[in-house]
Amino acid sequence: MHPRPLSTPQLPVPGWLRVGVPCLLALLASGCVTVYQPLVSLQRPVVVDPQLANFEGQRMLIRCLPSDYLKPSDADQLCRNVRSLFTKQGAQVEVQVPRAGVSARSDEDVTKVDLIIDLKARLVHEENSALLWTLSGITFTLVPAITDFTFSQEVIIRDSTGFLLASDTLQGRFVRYCGAGLWAVNSLLDLFVRSDEEDLTGDAAKRDFSRDFHGQLSQLAFNARMRSMMMRGFEAPTQAPESPSSK
């Protein structure tokens, strides 16, 4: 009876496999095309131009509410983005991301603003097939892996008294195709055939969504401002008198 070997000899790993696996992982990570589709309300035409001073002298409070879909860090980023949007249009903007254990703004501070905009996002649908990812890996991304999710953004705009001025729910869909062949074909089409507005690779989906979201949000805020002015009879808001200590 022959003695049992102390260790099982390891088979050498082919060189092509050592090189191919990292390349495959890199292609799966970078060779993706994201397609944005506007759904509810995001596809509507807008009249307001976000590049103009539509809210000169207006004071706004933007509140981005965290949820299961929107983490506090993402809510912070959303608020910064919206603050930049309205600041460029002439408004004085403050932001707030309500968190557990952190006190909200006082009623006195809230009465000093003209518009209060509450933003709350939620995930409507998500699809991420493990089978497609497996087929994509087996075929070296010839079969693209697909992830699909739909989200909604609830927008509620009130005045300083809490009166509802405008509200809407915006829905958008993002479909992400990951595959080297599909990405290469679309990159060539973007380079030689499509115009810049029709590009699918790079930041095209983010650019198109930002255009629609900023347009609809600006239009809602403008409509809310006009409704507030009509309720006041188009009178200018009364400025609080300065205290002697501030002079």
PyMOL commands that set and color helices and strands:
alter all, ss='L'
color gray80, all
select helices_A, chain A and resi 15-30+72-87+107-110+130-138+180-192+196-198+204-231+244-246
alter helices_A, ss='H'
color red, helices_A
select strands_A, chain A and resi 32-38+59-65+92-96+115-128+145-158+164-178
alter strands_A, ss='S'
color yellow, strands_A
deselect
rebuild
show_as cartoon
